[in-house]
Amino acid sequence: MKPRILLICLPFLLGACTTISKLTDRAEGDRAFIAYFPPPKGDTRLKLAVKDNIDMQGLVTSAGSEYRLKNSPPARRDAPCLAIARGRGVHIVGKANLSEFAVASSGINEFFGTPENPFDTWWTKRIPGGSSCGSAVAVASGAADVAFGTDTGGSVRVPAACCGIVGLKTTFGLVPIKGVYPIEPKHLDTVGPMGRDIASTVQGMDLLQSGFASRYAAARAARPSAGGIRVGRLKLSGTNSEVDRAIDLALARAGFQVVLLDEAFLGKWQQAKVDGNTIATAGAWISDKQYRFELGIATRTRSAILAGQIAYNVGYRDAVARKRAWQRTLRKVFTKVDFIALPTLQGPPPVVPPDLKIGLIEIFMLEFQNTIPANYAGNPALALPVPLENSGVPVTSLQLIGPPLSEAQLLNAGRLVEAAVKR
């Protein structure tokens, strides 16, 4: 977000004050699901969790909102992105929890309760990441083999990074978003798979794109090892030194040809982050403004909608106009490297202390996550866990960004990293 926009929006976001005790007293268990459909005993089918902003016939699509749960009719039909899963008889184990209207990167939900980060201890509570928090927690706990999430500014990759799993943001337009509750469908919204590892994430992607398993097999055959794969390493100021070290070590162990991206590209990346955040913030106004005065909408969500109105009026059109230039920049970079590598987050998932103004977390997360530039361009991006030392959690998240429609190649590169760090 531009400094000017951030300063104007700050009073609204800081006004959203909620204590953690209020956020976690509603739901039981790890709060991964809004509606849970456990598999029958002995059922060996693949278990799929579906984020509750994706329509399932006969169920209300709550989008993480008390108001929508109580005032919206059940969906008349499935979202088209569920068609392959339905056709294969996959067992959908539930509608997964999320931040209200999918507008918060923390994963906090005041009404349904906040899903528990798998790295929580009795003395330390960390955000699960959002907005696909329930999808990530369901996979991390084993309640689901794979999950579908949505990613507008990082909402698949951020919770994947916070919870130590794999998440894939798909190419914009590749997976249909009809029947998905929108944030910014004209420029940013995508549906993507999440899994405990690369293999399960491939299974998830094969449920979203017909024939993907064959594409992935071809990518593996074309690049069985990392030796010929060129990776452009992007270094960002403010990154935890242990996280940077973990990313570099994972790339080295995999055996990629790593080149450092230059300062000129870094400057364009930072502008893309500003512009992408502006568009994503404005999306809360574009898609949710009709709810801003309704009872049952969280104060934090109202603040996000008001901040979106300001972003829409101040910077949205200019940010949209600069998108093609950023796409051209990435196309040029991808003539020299196969993927861009950087941390998904600048550090371990933040600890959530009690009585914190929740708006502060959302502002912090806009800078802490390194995800929105991929959405702004429409490119696919993969987040996968790699070992981390001396940081309170055992893993951090490597993000690989590829050219449009390179999902199979990204997952193959992720396979090579995953195998290397386990040796």
N, C-alpha and C positions, 0 to 999 in steps of 0.2 A: 504494500500500500504506500502511495506517495506520502512523504512526511506531512504535507499539508492536509491530506485526507485523514491520515492517522490522528493528527492533532484535533481535527474537528470531531472525529468519531469517538475520541477517547472518553469524553464525559458519559456518552451513552453506554459504552462497554464497561467502564468502571462502575457504573450504577447497578450492574447486575451482580448483586452480592448474595451468595448462598453458602451455607456451611455444608461440609461433607456429611455430617450426620443427617441432614435433611435429604441429601441426595441418595442415601443408601438404605433408608428404612422401609422401602416399599416392597421390593422384590426379594425372593429367597434365592439361595444358592449363589452361583457366580453371576447371575443376571444376564447371561448371554442371550436369552430368548425372551421375546414378548409373548409368543405362543410356542409351546413345545409339543411335538408329536413323537414320543419315543418309539423306536422300532420294536416290533414284536420280538420276543425271546427267540434266539437262534436265527434271526434274519441276517443274511450275509450281504444284502444289497449295499451299494455305496450310499453313505449318509451325506445328504446335502443340506446345508443351512442357507436360507434365503433372507437377505436383508429386508427388513419390513418397510422399504420404500419401493418394493417390486411387487406388482399385483399378482395375487394368487386367487383364483376363482373361488368365490364363496366366503372370502375373508376380508375384513376391513384392512386396508393399507394404512396403518397408523402414521407412518413416517416418523415414528418416535414421539408422537404428540398425543397428549391426553385429549385435546379438543377433537382431533380427527378420529381417534378411537371411538369417542362417544357420539360424534355427529356425522360421520361419513357412512354411506352404504357399503356393503360388501362389494368387492370387485366382481364385475359380471363375467370376466374372462381372465385367463392368465396373461401376463406380459409375454410377448413373443420370445423373449430371451430364455423362457423356461421350456420351450417346445421340445428341444432335444432331450432334456432331462426327463420330461414326461414320457416321451416316446420310448425311452430306454428303461422305464420302470424304476428309476432311482427313487430311494426313499427320502422324501423331504422331511427332515427332523424338526423343522420349526422356522418361524419368522424371527430373524435375529434382531436384537436391540440395536439402537443407533442414537446419535445425538438428534435432538428434535429438529425436524425438517432437514437433517443432514447438513447443518450449517456450522458445526463446531468441530475443530480438530482435536479437542481434548477427549472426546468420547463420553463426556458427562451428560447424564440424563436425569432431570429432576423428578420426573413422574414414574418412570419404569425402574429407576435405580441405575446406577452406573456399573457396567460389567467389571469384574475384578481382573486386574492384570495378573497373569500367571506368575510374575516375578514378585508379587506382593509378599511381604512378611507381616508378622503381627505388629512390628514397629515401623514399617515403611509401606506406604500406599502410593502406587504410581498410577498415572493416567493410563487407560488402555489404548488411547489414541482413537481418533474419529475421522470420519463419522461412522465407519463400518466396525464399530467397537465390538458388537455382539458377534459378528461374523468371525472376527479374529479370535475372540475368547473361546467360541464354540470349537474352532479348529484346534487351538492350543490345548484345550482340555480333553480332546478326543470325542466330544459329543457329536462332532461332524468330521467326516473325512475331508470334505472340501466345502467351501462356502462361496456364495456370490456376494460381492460387495459392489458399491458404486464409487467412482473416483472423479470428482470435479476439480479438486485442487491437491489431491493426495490421499483421499479417503479410503483407498485400499492399501496403499503403501505405508501410510503413517501408522495405522493400527497393526499392520504386519510387522513393522519395525519395533513398535512398542511391546508386542507380545511374542517376538521371536519366531515368526513364521514367514512364509513366502507369500507375496502378493504381486499380481500382475495388473498394471494399468494398460488397457488395450488401446489400439489406435482409434482415434475419434471417428465414429461412424461405422466401425467394423461390426459391433454388436448392437442390435436394435434397442433403442431406449423408449419405444412406445410402451406405455403401461408402467413406466418408472417415474416416481414422483420427482419432478424436476427441480434443479437449482439454476443452471445456466445451460439449457439444452442446445442453444444455437452455436455455442463455442467450446464448451468444456465437458459436459456430462458424458461419462462412459460407464459400462458395466464390466467387471473383471473378476477372475477367480482368485481364491486364496486357499492355500494348502499347507500342511506341516512341512513339506519338502517339495523339491522340484517335480518329482514323479506325480504326486497328488495334484499339484497345480496344473500339470499337463492334462491330467484327467478332467480337472475343472474346466480348462480351456476347451477340451474336446466336447464338453457339454454346451459350450457357447458358440462354437463355430464348427459347422459340419466339415468333416475331413481333416480336422486339425491334427489328430494323431499321426496321420500319414505325412503331413507337413513337418511335424516334429521329427519323425523318423528320418526324413530326407535331410533335415538340418543336421542331425547327428551323424549321418553317413558322410555328409559333405565336410564337416569339421569335427572329426572324432577326437582331436586334441586341440590344445589352446595355442600351439606354436605359431600358427599363421594368423591369429586374430589380433587386430590392432585396437587398443583401448586408449582413448584420450582421458587422462586423469585430470579432473577439475578440482583444484584446491580452493577452499573458501575460508576467509578469515572468520574467527569466532568458533571454529570447530574444536571440540575437545581433542587434545593431543593424542590420547589413547585411542580414540575413534579413528583419527587419521592414520595412526600407526596400524590399526587392525585392518583398515581398508587396503593399505599398501601391501601389507603382508599377505592378505588373501589373494590379491592380484598377482603378486610374485609367485606364490605357491602354485597358482593355476597355470602359470607359464605364459601369460599374455605378453604381447609386445606393447609395453606401456610408454606413452609419450605424454608429457605435461602440456596441457592447453595453455595458451598465452593470455596475457593481460587484456588484450583487445577482446578476446572471447569472453573473459570474465566480466568485463564491463557490460557487454550485451546480455549476458546471463542475468546480471543484477537488474537491468532494466526490464527484462522479461519477467522476473520475479515480481517487480513492482506492478507491471501491467496485468499479469495474471491474477495477482491478489485483488487488484481493483475490479476486474471483471467478476471474479468469484464472489467478492463482497457485495457487488451490485446485484448478483443473482438472488440473494436473500430478499431484496426488495422486489425484483422482477417477479419472482415466483410466490412470495409469501405475504405480500403487502395486504392482502385481503384478511389476514388473520391478526393484524397488529393490535386490534382493539378487542379481540375475543377473549372471554374468560377461559382460563385453562391453558393459556399460552405462557410459558415460562418467561420471567422478566428478562433473563439472559437472551432468550430468543427474540423478544421484542426489541431489545437493544441491537441485536444483529440486523434485524430488519430495518431499523432506523439508520444504522450505520450504512446499510446497503443503499438506502435512498440518497444519502449524501454522496457515496461513491458513484452512484449512477449519474447524479447531476454534475459532479465535479470532474470525474476522470474517465468514465466508461467509454465514451465515444472515441477519445484519443487513444485509449488502450487498445480498443478493437482495431483502429486504423493502423497501429504499429505491428499487428500480428503477422502480416505477410513478410515484413522485413525480418522478423525473428525466424520464420520458417525458412527463408532464404539462407540465413546465417547457419542454421542447422544443416541444411542440404549441403552447403559448402564444407562444413566440418566432416560430414559423413562421406565425402570423397577422399578424405585422408585417414579416417579411423572407422572401425566397424561399430564401436559403441563408445559412449561417454560414461565414465565411472566417477562416483562421488558418494559420500554418505547419504543415506535417506534422511537422517536426522543429524543435527550438529552435536548431539551427545546422547547419553542414556535417557530413557523415558523419564520425564520430570516427576518428582515427588509432589504429591498434592497435600499440603499441610491443612489442618482444619481452619475454618473461619477465614479462608482466603477469598478475596474477591475473584469470582470465577472469570469475570471479564479480563482480568490480568493474564490468565492462562491462555485465553484465546488470542490476545494480542501477542504474547510471547511466542505462541506456536506458529504464527504467520512468519516469523523470522527463523524459528528453530527448525522448521521442516524445509527440505530442499527439493520439493516436489512439483510446485506449480508451473515452472517453465516447460515441463513436458506436456502438461495439459494445455497450456497456452498455444503451443505449436500443434498439438494433436498427436504427438508421437507416443509410441508405447514405451513403458518403463517397467522394470522388474526390481522388486525389493526382496533381498534374501539375507538370512542371518549368517554372520561370520563371527568367530570367537573374539571376545573382548576381555582384556585383563584390567584389574585394578580399578573397576568402575561400579561395583555394586550389583551388576547384572552380568550374566555369562556371555551375552552376545550383543553385537550391534548389527546394523543393517547396511549392506552394500546395495546401492542403486545403480543399475545399468540402464541407460537410455539408448534406444535404437532408432533407425529410420522408420518411416511409416510401414506398417504391415510386416514388421520383423519379429513378431511374437515368438515364432518357432526358433529363430536364431537366438533371441534373448534367453529363452529357456534352455537352449543347448549350452550357451555360455554359462548360465547359472548352474547347470549340471556339472560343468567342469570345475567351477569354483567350489561347489558343494563337495565334490569328491576330493578335491585337493585339501580342503581345510579339515576333512575327517581323517586324513592320513596321519 
